[in-house]
């Protein structure tokens, strides 16, 4: 077995080993939007649609203007082969990250061979130096967000393609390099930084810009055309705070962020899944702030250090330049979605890892110390994987480590809402609102009050919300439910109609109007709205159940049964469809079928009071509700 094979085996084992416990995590954070609740990835027939839709189309990410079709295809294929099981999505990330680690190994080895071979009295064990570089990349804790968070796959895939594209570039395999560069762009827009690095590399080390560099600009233009014609735009939406602040504020603030990134490379603590909201690095509007001045001095000093070492220590120059150039797309010169995130360090961190390999190459005594650092980093990574176990673990961690983060309490409240622990959800929303009164939290707080039958309190919170946002149809929909609960049907109908006017093609709003009439026993009107909802979305299972109930009340039991069965074909675990189908089968005398459905309902919803009232032998006659 050759030394190279041994090194590769070590890298594969370590790369998989440090993330092995992440395989048993569930969906967390943005995984829920982009994967779990994304209808586009659930049908293999949609594969071509992914190339003409933005990243996160038909999810809460709609409108971001991100274009990452290859990443979405990878999610679709995973779901098509293995189903919507988190294990396989996490395994995909771990495997892809292992490929990135191997790319770091081969790229580091080639760079060391090119730029260190001329140095005398050094043992030219470039593969050992490359192994050190790749091991740092494999175990560094700042990569946990990317690997343990499934949606970090865009960073992993773009990182792999960019690393490989540059490797092929310096190996003079231009066609392969251009191909991998394009693949990187189709995974994440930040891959465009490779052009800047190649330009700098050519100017510094070859003293000229070769004509072939133009090809990378051409590929970028092709990519922009593809993106524009696919999704109708080029630029992503920016961070809320940076739309309100000027360029100088962004520059001064980001100088502090850049230095904090450097600190995280050497001391990866504390780690935070949500830096943007945690106020660890506040906005800075003046250059005379001490931390801004220090940060600018540090950045300038590093760039000067890079320049002075171009000839004598080229790896130092390359490492520093790689780090800063690949951070440029997320530097908020052009505002982006977040001003700071650990995931942004995935590709830039290669610069740090390259430097670590160079240090090991020059000082063999450090090889005795480096394993301690690598083991410590590995321990932190394994521990940090547990933070991403699920949404509760994630946001509970943030609230404990960064109690000033209003979004963490909001997200924790949403988690409790999802588990129907409304009282605890209310507590978390109140904590969030004490930190910052946002429309997002006000809305969810009002809804949770409504669910606890605190209708009057909910109406007051909705009024507060209306002072901030006036055209959200969901607000009018939820407030209408409040009015319905207190018997104010006139105001309820007014709000339903307002919601429908704002969003006339929303089948859920139309369904809720139908339900409003159903609760008032106005079955003709109810049926009309349920049918309208189904005209827009034939898979609206709630509207099908609503029609079934209307026909049941009209004593048309067979027709009622047909609609309940249609709803179950769309969602076989839909409680209202199961429950009402049990009742209609009892009425029709289909006791065997009713018993089978009861067993299914009992297994799926063992704690539901309505299911508990039904016995396996004698079923009480009841009316659907």
PLY file of the C-alpha trace (Angstrom):
ply
format ascii 1.0
element vertex 625
property float x
property float y
property float z
element edge 624
property int vertex1
property int vertex2
end_header
0.00 0.00 0.00
1.52 3.31 -1.08
1.83 6.30 1.23
-0.74 8.22 -0.83
-3.35 5.47 -0.44
-2.68 5.40 3.31
-3.17 9.18 3.51
-6.38 9.04 1.47
-7.70 6.24 3.68
-6.93 8.30 6.79
-8.76 11.30 5.33
-11.84 9.27 4.40
-12.01 7.67 7.86
-11.53 10.99 9.67
-13.97 12.90 7.42
-16.73 10.36 7.98
-15.80 9.75 11.62
-16.14 13.33 12.88
-19.60 13.65 11.29
-20.84 10.13 11.98
-23.09 11.26 14.84
-24.72 13.83 12.54
-26.25 11.00 10.49
-28.93 10.55 13.14
-29.95 14.20 13.22
-33.34 15.20 11.84
-34.27 18.23 9.74
-33.41 21.56 11.38
-33.49 25.29 10.62
-33.76 25.91 6.86
-33.87 22.15 6.12
-37.56 22.33 7.01
-38.28 24.89 4.28
-35.91 23.82 1.51
-36.33 20.05 1.90
-39.05 18.75 4.22
-41.81 21.15 3.16
-40.70 21.71 -0.43
-43.18 20.20 -2.92
-40.78 20.61 -5.86
-38.33 17.97 -4.63
-40.99 15.40 -3.78
-41.82 14.40 -7.35
-39.10 13.12 -9.73
-41.11 14.58 -12.61
-40.13 18.04 -11.35
-36.44 17.57 -12.13
-36.50 19.91 -15.15
-38.56 22.48 -13.23
-35.63 22.87 -10.83
-33.63 24.42 -13.68
-36.26 27.10 -14.34
-37.10 27.95 -10.73
-35.19 29.85 -8.09
-33.69 28.11 -5.07
-36.50 27.55 -2.61
-39.34 28.20 -5.07
-42.71 27.29 -3.50
-41.18 27.68 -0.01
-40.60 30.58 2.39
-37.38 31.26 0.44
-39.34 32.29 -2.63
-38.20 35.67 -3.93
-34.55 35.38 -2.84
-33.43 35.10 -6.49
-30.88 32.41 -5.60
-30.24 29.99 -8.46
-28.79 26.62 -7.35
-30.38 23.96 -9.55
-27.72 21.26 -9.06
-28.18 21.35 -5.29
-31.95 21.07 -5.67
-31.52 18.15 -8.08
-29.39 16.38 -5.46
-32.24 16.76 -2.92
-34.80 15.52 -5.44
-32.72 12.44 -6.30
-32.13 11.65 -2.63
-35.86 11.82 -1.97
-36.69 9.79 -5.10
-34.33 6.96 -4.10
-34.59 6.90 -0.31
-37.67 8.93 0.56
-37.86 11.93 2.86
-35.64 10.35 5.53
-33.12 12.72 7.15
-30.47 9.98 7.47
-29.90 9.78 3.71
-29.74 13.55 3.29
-27.17 13.77 6.09
-25.20 10.87 4.60
-25.14 12.73 1.28
-23.61 15.77 2.98
-20.97 13.68 4.76
-19.97 11.92 1.52
-19.84 15.16 -0.47
-17.78 16.80 2.26
-15.35 13.87 2.10
-14.87 14.58 -1.61
-14.10 18.20 -0.72
-11.52 17.03 1.83
-9.84 14.89 -0.84
-9.91 17.85 -3.23
-8.11 19.90 -0.56
-5.49 17.14 -0.27
-4.72 16.98 -3.99
-4.84 20.75 -4.49
-2.61 21.39 -1.47
-0.08 18.81 -2.65
0.12 20.38 -6.09
0.45 23.93 -4.72
3.18 22.84 -2.31
5.00 21.03 -5.11
4.89 24.12 -7.35
5.73 26.78 -4.77
7.95 24.97 -2.27
10.06 22.77 -4.55
12.63 25.53 -5.14
13.37 25.89 -1.43
16.55 24.21 -0.26
17.35 22.09 2.81
13.74 21.07 3.24
12.43 17.53 3.18
10.11 17.64 0.24
7.32 15.57 1.80
4.57 17.53 0.09
2.04 14.75 0.62
2.51 14.89 4.40
2.01 18.67 4.32
-1.08 18.15 2.14
-2.36 15.56 4.62
-2.08 18.10 7.45
-3.89 20.69 5.33
-6.72 18.28 4.47
-7.03 17.04 8.07
-7.56 20.60 9.27
-10.24 21.03 6.61
-11.87 17.73 7.61
-12.16 18.41 11.34
-12.48 22.19 11.58
-15.54 23.05 13.72
-16.61 26.03 11.57
-17.73 23.51 8.95
-20.38 21.94 11.21
-23.11 24.30 10.04
-22.42 23.29 6.44
-22.19 19.53 6.95
-24.68 18.93 9.79
-27.18 21.41 8.39
-28.41 19.72 5.23
-28.97 22.93 3.28
-25.27 23.60 3.73
-24.88 21.27 0.76
-24.77 24.29 -1.55
-21.52 25.34 0.17
-20.09 21.82 0.01
-20.85 21.27 -3.67
-19.71 24.74 -4.71
-16.58 24.31 -2.60
-15.71 20.97 -4.18
-16.23 22.25 -7.72
-14.18 25.43 -7.09
-11.29 23.56 -5.49
-11.26 21.07 -8.35
-11.60 23.81 -10.97
-8.53 25.59 -9.60
-6.59 22.31 -9.42
-7.33 21.66 -13.10
-6.44 25.28 -13.89
-2.93 25.09 -12.46
-2.53 21.67 -14.07
-3.25 23.33 -17.43
-6.43 21.26 -17.98
-8.48 24.27 -18.99
-11.63 22.58 -20.37
-12.11 20.53 -17.21
-11.44 23.62 -15.11
-14.08 25.66 -16.95
-16.58 22.82 -16.68
-16.10 22.50 -12.91
-16.27 26.28 -12.53
-19.67 26.32 -14.25
-20.86 23.46 -12.04
-19.77 25.49 -9.01
-21.78 28.50 -10.20
-24.84 26.26 -10.59
-24.45 25.28 -6.94
-23.83 28.72 -5.45
-23.27 32.18 -6.84
-20.24 32.85 -4.64
-18.19 30.53 -6.86
-17.63 33.61 -9.04
-14.80 34.55 -6.63
-12.64 31.95 -8.40
-12.22 34.40 -11.30
-10.79 37.05 -8.97
-8.41 34.57 -7.41
-7.18 33.29 -10.78
-6.59 36.89 -11.90
-4.56 37.68 -8.78
-2.70 34.38 -9.08
-1.73 35.12 -12.68
-0.60 38.68 -11.93
1.47 37.71 -8.90
3.04 34.44 -9.96
3.06 34.60 -13.76
3.47 38.39 -14.04
0.80 38.51 -16.74
-2.83 37.68 -17.47
-3.13 34.85 -19.92
-5.84 34.95 -22.56
-7.42 31.81 -21.10
-8.61 33.82 -18.08
-11.14 35.49 -20.39
-12.84 32.12 -20.77
-13.83 32.23 -17.10
-15.53 35.58 -17.66
-17.33 34.06 -20.64
-18.53 31.13 -18.53
-19.80 33.62 -15.92
-21.70 35.53 -18.59
-23.24 32.27 -19.85
-24.25 31.47 -16.27
-25.85 34.91 -15.83
-27.84 34.44 -19.05
-29.01 31.03 -17.85
-30.01 32.47 -14.48
-31.80 35.47 -15.96
-33.85 33.47 -18.45
-34.59 30.78 -15.85
-35.81 32.95 -12.97
-36.12 36.44 -14.45
-33.50 38.20 -12.36
-29.84 38.35 -11.40
-29.41 39.79 -7.93
-30.44 38.21 -4.67
-32.41 40.06 -2.03
-30.31 41.61 0.67
-30.20 41.67 4.41
-32.82 43.88 6.04
-30.31 45.81 8.12
-28.05 46.53 5.18
-30.79 47.92 3.01
-31.20 50.54 5.73
-27.49 51.30 6.12
-24.99 52.92 3.76
-21.87 51.55 2.10
-19.47 52.96 4.71
-21.40 51.33 7.56
-21.21 48.03 5.72
-17.46 48.40 5.15
-16.69 49.36 8.76
-18.90 46.61 10.17
-17.58 43.96 7.79
-13.99 44.83 8.70
-14.81 43.65 12.23
-16.57 40.58 10.86
-13.53 39.65 8.74
-11.24 39.78 11.76
-13.73 37.73 13.77
-13.67 35.15 10.98
-9.88 34.96 11.37
-10.32 34.48 15.11
-12.77 31.61 14.48
-10.24 29.87 12.25
-7.72 29.74 15.10
-10.13 29.64 18.06
-13.49 28.18 16.91
-15.43 29.23 19.99
-18.17 30.16 20.52
-19.97 28.73 17.51
-23.31 30.23 16.59
-25.87 29.04 14.01
-27.32 32.57 13.86
-24.61 35.23 14.06
-26.66 37.79 12.14
-29.19 38.31 14.94
-26.96 37.77 17.96
-25.55 41.32 18.19
-22.07 39.96 18.93
-20.75 42.38 16.32
-22.88 45.56 16.31
-23.09 47.89 13.33
-20.37 50.53 13.08
-20.94 53.84 11.32
-17.55 55.47 11.87
-13.92 54.62 11.23
-12.96 56.17 14.58
-14.48 53.31 16.57
-11.58 51.46 18.23
-12.60 47.99 16.98
-13.04 49.27 13.44
-9.57 50.86 13.47
-7.96 47.73 14.89
-9.75 45.53 12.36
-8.71 47.67 9.40
-5.11 47.70 10.67
-5.10 43.90 11.01
-6.54 43.39 7.52
-4.07 45.87 6.00
-1.17 44.23 7.86
-2.14 40.80 6.53
-2.36 42.10 2.97
1.07 43.75 3.32
2.42 40.49 4.77
1.00 38.67 1.78
2.65 41.09 -0.66
6.05 40.94 1.05
6.07 37.12 1.03
5.16 36.57 -2.62
8.72 35.55 -3.51
10.11 34.30 -0.21
7.06 32.54 1.31
4.50 32.19 -1.52
2.21 29.89 0.51
1.66 32.67 3.06
0.67 35.01 0.23
-1.61 32.41 -1.37
-3.27 31.51 1.94
-4.08 35.09 2.88
-5.28 36.02 -0.60
-7.45 32.89 -0.93
-9.08 33.60 2.44
-9.98 37.22 1.69
-10.88 36.82 -1.99
-13.34 34.00 -1.33
-14.94 36.08 1.42
-15.53 38.98 -0.98
-18.92 37.69 -2.29
-20.25 37.59 1.30
-18.63 40.86 2.40
-21.89 42.81 1.91
-20.34 45.34 -0.45
-23.45 44.26 -2.32
-25.96 43.41 0.46
-26.78 39.72 0.89
-29.09 37.72 3.14
-26.77 37.58 6.19
-23.86 39.72 7.30
-22.08 36.89 9.12
-22.32 33.09 9.13
-19.97 30.19 9.77
-21.07 28.57 6.52
-19.41 31.44 4.64
-16.04 30.13 5.85
-16.27 26.73 4.15
-14.33 27.61 0.98
-12.26 30.52 2.40
-11.01 28.18 5.16
-8.87 26.39 2.56
-6.48 29.34 2.89
-6.10 28.66 6.62
-5.64 24.92 6.04
-3.04 25.55 3.34
-1.12 27.71 5.82
-1.24 24.98 8.48
0.27 22.49 6.05
3.01 24.98 5.18
3.85 25.51 8.86
4.08 21.74 9.37
6.29 21.47 6.28
8.74 24.01 7.69
8.80 22.97 11.33
8.78 19.24 11.89
8.72 19.78 15.67
5.20 21.14 15.32
4.08 17.76 14.00
4.13 16.56 17.61
1.81 19.41 18.62
-0.58 19.40 15.64
-2.31 16.09 16.59
-3.42 17.73 19.85
-4.99 20.62 17.92
-6.62 18.23 15.43
-8.03 16.06 18.23
-9.37 19.15 20.02
-10.99 20.42 16.81
-12.47 16.94 16.20
-13.94 16.86 19.70
-15.57 20.28 19.22
-16.95 19.21 15.82
-18.47 15.99 17.16
-20.02 17.89 20.07
-21.32 20.68 17.82
-23.06 18.11 15.59
-25.49 17.45 18.45
-26.56 21.10 18.39
-28.02 20.44 14.92
-29.94 17.35 16.08
-33.31 19.05 15.58
-34.90 22.47 15.81
-35.35 22.28 19.57
-31.70 21.40 20.23
-30.53 24.10 17.81
-32.56 27.03 19.14
-32.33 25.96 22.76
-28.53 26.08 22.34
-28.68 29.59 20.85
-30.96 30.93 23.61
-28.52 29.64 26.23
-25.31 30.83 24.52
-26.66 34.04 23.00
-29.64 35.18 25.12
-29.81 38.49 23.24
-30.91 36.68 20.05
-34.62 37.47 19.58
-34.97 35.07 16.65
-33.82 32.10 18.74
-36.72 32.57 21.18
-39.10 33.05 18.25
-37.90 29.83 16.59
-38.16 27.99 19.90
-41.71 29.28 20.19
-42.48 27.96 16.71
-41.10 24.58 17.76
-43.42 24.45 20.79
-46.31 25.60 18.60
-45.62 22.66 16.29
-45.80 20.26 19.25
-49.04 21.96 20.41
-47.41 23.15 23.63
-49.07 26.54 23.23
-48.40 27.77 26.75
-44.62 27.32 26.37
-44.75 28.79 22.86
-46.41 31.91 24.29
-43.61 32.28 26.86
-40.93 32.10 24.17
-42.72 34.65 21.97
-42.95 37.06 24.92
-39.19 36.69 25.54
-38.52 37.40 21.88
-40.75 40.49 21.86
-38.99 41.89 24.92
-35.74 41.81 22.94
-37.21 43.20 19.73
-40.80 43.84 18.68
-40.96 42.49 15.12
-43.95 41.87 12.89
-42.95 38.20 12.50
-43.14 37.49 16.23
-46.21 39.67 16.81
-48.10 37.66 14.21
-47.15 34.28 15.69
-47.84 35.56 19.20
-51.35 36.62 18.21
-52.00 33.24 16.57
-50.84 31.35 19.68
-53.16 33.47 21.82
-56.04 32.62 19.47
-55.25 28.92 19.74
-55.51 29.22 23.54
-58.92 30.90 23.21
-57.48 34.25 24.33
-59.31 35.95 21.50
-59.52 39.46 22.97
-55.78 39.52 23.70
-55.07 38.18 20.23
-57.13 40.95 18.62
-55.07 43.59 20.46
-51.82 42.05 19.19
-53.20 41.93 15.65
-53.87 45.68 15.94
-50.21 46.19 16.88
-49.18 44.08 13.93
-51.31 46.21 11.59
-49.29 49.27 12.58
-46.28 47.59 10.94
-47.76 45.48 8.11
-51.11 46.19 6.49
-51.24 43.87 3.49
-50.57 40.38 4.87
-53.54 38.16 3.93
-52.57 35.64 6.64
-53.16 38.28 9.31
-56.71 38.93 8.10
-57.29 35.19 7.87
-56.18 34.59 11.45
-58.04 37.61 12.80
-61.19 36.40 11.05
-60.87 33.14 12.99
-60.71 35.21 16.19
-63.89 37.04 15.27
-65.59 33.75 14.43
-64.68 32.35 17.85
-66.35 35.24 19.67
-69.39 35.19 17.39
-68.57 38.39 15.51
-69.41 36.90 12.10
-69.71 40.25 10.35
-66.13 41.30 11.10
-64.97 37.76 10.44
-66.45 37.81 6.94
-64.99 41.27 6.31
-61.52 40.00 7.18
-61.96 36.86 5.08
-62.96 39.02 2.12
-59.99 41.36 2.68
-57.62 38.39 2.73
-59.19 37.07 -0.46
-58.92 40.47 -2.15
-55.20 40.68 -1.33
-54.53 37.10 -2.47
-57.39 35.98 -4.75
-55.62 32.81 -5.92
-54.88 31.46 -2.45
-56.93 28.27 -2.17
-56.42 28.09 1.59
-58.08 31.48 2.11
-61.03 30.44 -0.04
-61.25 27.17 1.92
-61.38 29.13 5.20
-64.24 31.25 3.86
-66.05 28.02 3.04
-65.37 26.74 6.55
-66.77 30.00 7.94
-70.09 29.26 6.21
-69.91 25.59 7.20
-69.68 26.50 10.89
-72.81 28.62 10.44
-74.61 25.70 8.74
-74.83 27.62 5.46
-73.97 24.52 3.44
-74.75 25.87 -0.05
-72.35 28.79 0.38
-69.79 26.53 2.02
-69.87 24.08 -0.91
-69.44 26.94 -3.35
-66.22 28.13 -1.71
-64.85 24.61 -1.22
-65.35 23.98 -4.94
-63.62 27.29 -5.78
-60.66 26.26 -3.64
-60.45 22.93 -5.48
-60.56 24.70 -8.85
-57.34 26.45 -7.86
-55.76 23.46 -6.13
-57.29 20.06 -6.75
-55.11 18.59 -3.99
-56.55 20.72 -1.19
-57.51 17.84 1.10
-59.16 20.16 3.66
-61.56 21.45 0.99
-62.40 17.86 0.02
-63.20 17.04 3.64
-65.30 20.21 3.84
-67.36 19.07 0.86
-67.69 15.64 2.45
-69.10 17.19 5.62
-71.56 19.30 3.60
-72.88 16.20 1.83
-73.01 14.30 5.14
-75.18 17.02 6.65
-77.39 16.78 3.59
-77.75 13.00 4.23
-75.87 12.16 1.01
-73.67 9.61 2.77
-72.19 7.83 -0.25
-71.17 11.10 -1.87
-69.81 12.26 1.46
-67.70 9.10 1.68
-66.28 9.69 -1.81
-64.89 13.08 -0.82
-63.37 11.79 2.42
-61.68 9.00 0.45
-60.38 11.50 -2.12
-58.84 13.49 0.72
-57.17 10.36 2.09
-55.70 9.54 -1.30
-53.93 12.90 -1.20
-52.87 12.61 2.44
-53.34 9.14 3.92
-52.59 10.44 7.44
-54.92 13.45 7.41
-56.79 13.26 10.72
-60.02 14.97 9.66
-60.36 12.65 6.67
-59.78 9.53 8.80
-62.09 10.67 11.58
-64.99 11.64 9.34
-64.57 8.54 7.19
-64.93 6.37 10.31
-68.20 8.12 11.15
-69.68 7.91 7.67
-68.79 4.19 7.46
-70.57 3.60 10.76
-73.63 5.38 9.37
-73.45 3.25 6.23
-73.08 0.06 8.29
-69.52 -0.63 7.06
-68.32 -1.71 10.51
-65.29 -3.65 9.27
-64.00 -0.70 7.25
-64.75 1.66 10.13
-62.80 -0.59 12.52
-59.78 -0.65 10.20
-59.80 3.12 9.94
-60.20 3.43 13.69
-57.10 1.30 14.27
-55.18 3.48 11.84
-56.37 6.65 13.56
-55.54 5.25 17.00
-52.00 4.39 15.88
-51.42 7.76 14.25
-53.14 9.91 16.88
-53.13 7.94 20.16
-53.68 11.04 22.31
-56.56 12.59 20.38
-59.70 12.81 22.52
-62.08 12.22 19.60
-60.30 8.99 18.69
-60.34 7.88 22.33
-64.14 8.21 22.39
-64.43 5.54 19.71
-64.32 1.92 20.77
-63.24 -0.94 18.55
-66.51 -2.82 18.95
-69.25 -0.25 19.57
-68.93 3.10 17.83
-71.05 6.00 18.98
-73.06 7.67 16.23
-71.81 11.18 15.73
-71.68 13.99 13.25
-68.53 15.13 11.51
-67.10 18.31 12.88
0 1
1 2
2 3
3 4
4 5
5 6
6 7
7 8
8 9
9 10
10 11
11 12
12 13
13 14
14 15
15 16
16 17
17 18
18 19
19 20
20 21
21 22
22 23
23 24
24 25
25 26
26 27
27 28
28 29
29 30
30 31
31 32
32 33
33 34
34 35
35 36
36 37
37 38
38 39
39 40
40 41
41 42
42 43
43 44
44 45
45 46
46 47
47 48
48 49
49 50
50 51
51 52
52 53
53 54
54 55
55 56
56 57
57 58
58 59
59 60
60 61
61 62
62 63
63 64
64 65
65 66
66 67
67 68
68 69
69 70
70 71
71 72
72 73
73 74
74 75
75 76
76 77
77 78
78 79
79 80
80 81
81 82
82 83
83 84
84 85
85 86
86 87
87 88
88 89
89 90
90 91
91 92
92 93
93 94
94 95
95 96
96 97
97 98
98 99
99 100
100 101
101 102
102 103
103 104
104 105
105 106
106 107
107 108
108 109
109 110
110 111
111 112
112 113
113 114
114 115
115 116
116 117
117 118
118 119
119 120
120 121
121 122
122 123
123 124
124 125
125 126
126 127
127 128
128 129
129 130
130 131
131 132
132 133
133 134
134 135
135 136
136 137
137 138
138 139
139 140
140 141
141 142
142 143
143 144
144 145
145 146
146 147
147 148
148 149
149 150
150 151
151 152
152 153
153 154
154 155
155 156
156 157
157 158
158 159
159 160
160 161
161 162
162 163
163 164
164 165
165 166
166 167
167 168
168 169
169 170
170 171
171 172
172 173
173 174
174 175
175 176
176 177
177 178
178 179
179 180
180 181
181 182
182 183
183 184
184 185
185 186
186 187
187 188
188 189
189 190
190 191
191 192
192 193
193 194
194 195
195 196
196 197
197 198
198 199
199 200
200 201
201 202
202 203
203 204
204 205
205 206
206 207
207 208
208 209
209 210
210 211
211 212
212 213
213 214
214 215
215 216
216 217
217 218
218 219
219 220
220 221
221 222
222 223
223 224
224 225
225 226
226 227
227 228
228 229
229 230
230 231
231 232
232 233
233 234
234 235
235 236
236 237
237 238
238 239
239 240
240 241
241 242
242 243
243 244
244 245
245 246
246 247
247 248
248 249
249 250
250 251
251 252
252 253
253 254
254 255
255 256
256 257
257 258
258 259
259 260
260 261
261 262
262 263
263 264
264 265
265 266
266 267
267 268
268 269
269 270
270 271
271 272
272 273
273 274
274 275
275 276
276 277
277 278
278 279
279 280
280 281
281 282
282 283
283 284
284 285
285 286
286 287
287 288
288 289
289 290
290 291
291 292
292 293
293 294
294 295
295 296
296 297
297 298
298 299
299 300
300 301
301 302
302 303
303 304
304 305
305 306
306 307
307 308
308 309
309 310
310 311
311 312
312 313
313 314
314 315
315 316
316 317
317 318
318 319
319 320
320 321
321 322
322 323
323 324
324 325
325 326
326 327
327 328
328 329
329 330
330 331
331 332
332 333
333 334
334 335
335 336
336 337
337 338
338 339
339 340
340 341
341 342
342 343
343 344
344 345
345 346
346 347
347 348
348 349
349 350
350 351
351 352
352 353
353 354
354 355
355 356
356 357
357 358
358 359
359 360
360 361
361 362
362 363
363 364
364 365
365 366
366 367
367 368
368 369
369 370
370 371
371 372
372 373
373 374
374 375
375 376
376 377
377 378
378 379
379 380
380 381
381 382
382 383
383 384
384 385
385 386
386 387
387 388
388 389
389 390
390 391
391 392
392 393
393 394
394 395
395 396
396 397
397 398
398 399
399 400
400 401
401 402
402 403
403 404
404 405
405 406
406 407
407 408
408 409
409 410
410 411
411 412
412 413
413 414
414 415
415 416
416 417
417 418
418 419
419 420
420 421
421 422
422 423
423 424
424 425
425 426
426 427
427 428
428 429
429 430
430 431
431 432
432 433
433 434
434 435
435 436
436 437
437 438
438 439
439 440
440 441
441 442
442 443
443 444
444 445
445 446
446 447
447 448
448 449
449 450
450 451
451 452
452 453
453 454
454 455
455 456
456 457
457 458
458 459
459 460
460 461
461 462
462 463
463 464
464 465
465 466
466 467
467 468
468 469
469 470
470 471
471 472
472 473
473 474
474 475
475 476
476 477
477 478
478 479
479 480
480 481
481 482
482 483
483 484
484 485
485 486
486 487
487 488
488 489
489 490
490 491
491 492
492 493
493 494
494 495
495 496
496 497
497 498
498 499
499 500
500 501
501 502
502 503
503 504
504 505
505 506
506 507
507 508
508 509
509 510
510 511
511 512
512 513
513 514
514 515
515 516
516 517
517 518
518 519
519 520
520 521
521 522
522 523
523 524
524 525
525 526
526 527
527 528
528 529
529 530
530 531
531 532
532 533
533 534
534 535
535 536
536 537
537 538
538 539
539 540
540 541
541 542
542 543
543 544
544 545
545 546
546 547
547 548
548 549
549 550
550 551
551 552
552 553
553 554
554 555
555 556
556 557
557 558
558 559
559 560
560 561
561 562
562 563
563 564
564 565
565 566
566 567
567 568
568 569
569 570
570 571
571 572
572 573
573 574
574 575
575 576
576 577
577 578
578 579
579 580
580 581
581 582
582 583
583 584
584 585
585 586
586 587
587 588
588 589
589 590
590 591
591 592
592 593
593 594
594 595
595 596
596 597
597 598
598 599
599 600
600 601
601 602
602 603
603 604
604 605
605 606
606 607
607 608
608 609
609 610
610 611
611 612
612 613
613 614
614 615
615 616
616 617
617 618
618 619
619 620
620 621
621 622
622 623
623 624
